[in-house]
Amino acid sequence: MSIQRLIFFVLSALFFIGSSMWIKDEFSPGWVKYQKEYYKEQAIKVEKEYAAATSVKEKELLAKRLASLKRPVYEVKQILLKGDYSWDKGQNGDKVDRCVTCHIDEEKLKAKHPNAKEFPFDIYGCAVCHGGIGRALNEEVAHEGIYYHKRQMEQKLVAAEPLFEFWSELANLTPEESDPNQRLEMGDFKKYSITGDKAIYVGSQKCLKCHTGLTSPHVERWLRIKFKTFERVKESPDYIAGNEEYRKACLKCHTTGYDETTGKYSEEGVTCEACHGAGEIFAYFMDIGKAPEGQKIAKVGTFGTPYNICGPCHHTRNHEMRLKFFQERGGDDEWFFPQHTTPYKTGLTEKGEDSKKALPKIY
């Protein structure tokens, strides 16, 4: 056999093998087995529900569902993400996450990700936390560079930058608000750790162990004023008389780590983490001797970045409900103005003489 024929034979064989593999992947892709398994499990579950059903209407609905599960359509499922792939990453086109093609069981996903309501898959996908190549349908390619478990994700935290990149990507993926003032910045995602879970509040005592000496003027002032703000709130007539909804409005700004869904908070008063965010991550860097990295994280949102911490509470109309309460019941401004603003209280003259002044009006 001549060399030319041998080369032709080898190339033909390679072409045949490649074509066969392409046809196999095209008409019987690997991800189909996961969908077959899922629909089979769901069909068994619905069959049991059908057998236990008592009403005719319920049986009809379950029968329809069972019929669709026994004749499923196997298809690529994907989440269309905000943004595009770029050529510098070796990809182009719409940014998509196709992990749900194989990981099709949403109930199992939610069980493994209890914070799914706070961190919706349909907006952020899977690869933003787990890494890998979310667009790929081949299992080996899709799992390239993936972080399977939280521990593996946490091992990325050798510096602050991986966390900043994670927050920035979340900001990029979040649907953009038409109002520029409502658009989210990287710092708005400070509540999340590198795993996508909510960062844990460690408590002000952990901060004060070091910062009482390091930043004494700042700490002394906050201990004297902001840390005690909720003590003053609890004594206020409108808080005492207010219903649950009224008090919730106070808790949002006068406690630290307030969770609107549970009504719980980490600490009373405006303590360290009220402004610097939950301290789990930057406290970790402080503990392992990487204080500069922790400092970078602690300053996000409070130093040299777009305001996203101060604004919600230091809002000019936040106390209108209080103003309405005192106007309806009469009285001076003694309880309306915070105690720590005594030198600027409208009821005091420059000479310190007491002189009553009407409450401001709501416009």
N, C-alpha and C positions, 0 to 999 in steps of 0.2 A: 504493500500500500504506500502510495506516494505521500510526501509530507503535506501537500495541499489537501489531499483527501482526508488525512488524519485530522488536520486542523478543522476542516469543514465538519467532520463527524463529531469532534469534541464540542464545537460551537453549537451544532444542532442539538446535541444532547443537553447542553446547558440551557439552551433556549426552551427545549421541551420541558425540562425540570422546572425552570422558572415560570413558564406558562401554566404548568399544572398547579404549582403552588399558588399562583395568582388566582386561578379559577376556583381552587379550593377555598381560599380566603374570601373571594368575592361571593360565592354562592353558599358557602358553609363556614362563615366566620367563627372564630373561637368564642366570641361573646354570646353567641346564640345559646350555648349550653347553660349559661347562667339564667337567661330568661326562661328557658324550658323548665329548669328546676323551680324557678319562682312561680310560674303559672301553675305548675303541678301542685306545689304546696298550697297555693291559694284555692285551687279547685277542691282539694281534699277538705280544706277548712270550710268552704261554702257548702259542700255536700253534707257536712255535719250540722251546719246551721239549718240547711233545708230539712233535714230529718227531724230536727228539734222544733221547727216552726209549727205554729198552730193555726194561724189565720191564712185564709186563701190568698189575700193580697200579698202577705209576706212571702208565701211560697212562690207566687208569680214573679216577684222581684228577684228572689234568689235563683229561680230557674233561669231567668234571662242572664243574670250575672254568671251563672255556672256555664251556660252555653257559650258565652263570649270567652270565658277562661279556657274552655276546651278547644276553642278555635282561635288561639291568639295570633296576633300579627307581630312577628319578630322584627324589630326595627332599631335603628340607632336613636338613642335618646340623648339630648344635649341641652345644656343651659347656655343661652346666648348671653355672654357677659358684655359689660360696657367697655368700650375700647377696641383696639385692633392689635393684631400681632404685627411685628415689624421685621424688616429684612435683616436687621442686625442680630436677631435671634434665630435667623435661619428659617423663619416662617413668615407668612403674610395672610391677610384676610381677616374675617370676623374672628373675634376672640370667643372661643367656646370651651365648655367643660363637658366632656362626654363620659365622665366616671360613672354616671347613673345608668349608662348602657348595661354595665355588668352589675353594679351595685344598685339594683333596681328596687329593692325592698325598702321603701321609705320608713316603714315602722321600725325596722331593724336599725336603720341609720339614726332615727330619732332616739332610739333606746341607747345607742352608743354615744350619741351627742346630745345630752340633756339640755344644752344651752341653744338648741336649734332655733327656738323662738327668737332669741336675742341675736342669733347669728344665722340668718336664713340661707339655706343652700341655693335657693333659686336666684339669689342676687350675687353671692360670692363664690359658689361652686365649692369644689373640694381641694383643688391644687393650691389655692392661696395659703392653706395651712400645711397640707401634707406634701406639697411639692410634686415632683413627677411631671409628666407631660399630659395635661388634661385633655388635649385635643386628640391624642392617639387612641386607636381602638385595639391595637395589638398589646396584649398584657405586658409583655416584656418591655416594650418601648414606653408604654404609659407609666410603668413603675420605675423607670430610670431615675435615680436620685430621690426616690420617695422617702418620706418620713412616716413610718407605719404607726408609731406610738408617741404618746406625749413626751416620754423620756427622751426620744430621739430629737424631737422638736426643741426641747429645753436645752439640749446640748449645743444648739446653735448660739446660745447666749454667752459667747465669749467676750462680747462687747455690746455697746448700745445700738450699733448700726443695723444688725439684722432685725431688731425690733422696729426701728424707724422705717426700714424697707417694708416690713409687714404692714405697719400702719398706713404708709403711703399707698400701698397697693389696695388696701381696703377703701381708702379715700377715692382712688381712681375707679374702683368697681362700683361705687355707690352711685345710684341715679342722681343726676345733677338737678338741684332745685332751681326754679326760674328766678327766685329772689336771691340775689347775690349774698345777702346777709344770712341766708339759711344754708348756704353751701358748706359742706363739711371739709375740714382740713385734716391733715395728718394727726394733729393733736386731739381731735375729737374722738379718736379711737384709743386713747390712752387707757381706757378702762379694760382693754383686752390684753392678756398676756400673749406670748408667742404661740400658744396652743389654740388660741381662739376662745379660751375660757375667760371669764371675768377675773381680773386681777384681785387678789385678796387684800383687804385692809389689815394692816399689822398693828395699828394703834399708835397713838402719839407718844406713849411712854418709850417705845423703841427708838423713836426719833430723838427724844429729849435726852437720852443717855449720853449722846455725843454733842448734840447741837446746843444744849444749855450753855456749854463752855465755848463752843466754836462761834456761834452767832448770838451772843447773849442779848444785845439790845433788841434785836428783832424778836427773839423768843420771849423776852421779858414783857414786851408790849402785847404780844398775842396771848400770853398766859393771863395777863391782867384784863384784857378786853375781849378778844374774839373767843377764847376758850370758854368764857363764862356767859356768852350771849344767850344760850338756851335757859340758863338759870333766870335771867330777866324775863324771857318770853313766858316761862311757866307761871310767873307771878302776875302777868298782865291780865287785866279784867277781860279783854276780848278773847284771849286764848282760853281762859277758864270757862267763859260762857259759850265759846264756839263749839260747833258740832264737829264730827270727824273730818268732814271735807275741809272745813275752815282750818283745823289744826294741821292737816296734811300740807297745806300751803305754807305753814310756818316751818314744818319739819324739813322741807326741801332745802331751805337755805340756812337754818339754824342748827342743823345736825351734820355730822360727817358720815358719808357713805350711805345716804338714805336711798332705799330701794322702793320705788313707787308700787311695784307689783306685790311686795310682801309687807310693806309698811314698816320694815325694820331698818335700823341704822347701826353703824359701827360705834359711834361715840356721840355724846351730847356736845353741842357747841361747834364752832368753826375751828377745827384743829388742823394739824399739819396736812393731812391727806385730803381735806376739803378743797384745797387749792392745788396741791402737788399730785393728787390722784392716789389711788390705792398703792401702798408702798411695797407690795410683794417683790417686785422686780428690782427697783432701785435699792431697796434694803438688802437684797441678795448680793448685789455688787458691792455694797458697803461692807457686808460681812466677810466677803472673800478678799478684801483688800484692793478692790478696784473702784475706789470712791469717785474718781473722775467720770467713769462710765455711769455710775449711779446718779451723779450730779447732772449729767446730760439729760437723763430721762426725767428727773425731778423737775427740771426747768421747762420742759415742754408744756406749752400752754400758759405759762406764768412769766416767762422771761424771754423777750425778743421774738415772740411768735404771735400770730393772730389771736386776739382775745377769744377764748372759748371756755374759760373757767370763770372769769369775773362777771361777764355780761349777764348770764341768766339770773343771778341774784342781785347784782348792783344795777337794777333796772329802775328807771325813774318812776314807774307806775306800779311797782310791786306791792306797795302798802295801801293801795286805794281801798281795799276791803277793810283795813283797820280804820282809815279815815271815815269811811261810811259808818262804821260801828260807833265811833265816838261822836260823830255829828248827830246821829239818831238819839243817842243817850245824853248828850250834853257833856259839859266838863271842859277842863283846860287841856293843854298839850302835855301834861306831865307824863302820861303813859304813851303818847304817840311818838315822841322823840326818844331815841336810844339814850341810855344813861351815860354812855361814854362820850356823847356829844354835848355834855353839860355846858362847857365854855361857850358853845355856839347856840344854846337853846333859846328859842324866841321869847321865852318867859323871863329871861334875865337881861338886865341892862348892863352897860359897861361898868356902872358903879356897884353892881351886884344887888340892886334893889329889885324886889319881886314885882313884876308888872305883867298882868294877864294879857294874852294876845290870842285872837281867834284862830282856830285851825284853818289851814289853807282850804280852798274850795276845789271840788272836782270839776274839771272842764271836759 
